[in-house]
């Protein structure tokens, strides 16, 4: 955090052990599980 006049600048980053490509490959299965639950209740 760095003071800048009347405000404070905050910088952060996120770290995850799974590479970005792995996250992209997992997204369809996560979406399918979410949509499957909705369609089964409707």
Secondary structure as GFF3:
##gff-version 3
##sequence-region A 1 42
A	DSSP	beta_strand	2	4	.	.	.	ID=ss1
A	DSSP	beta_strand	7	9	.	.	.	ID=ss2
A	DSSP	alpha_helix	20	41	.	.	.	ID=ss3
###
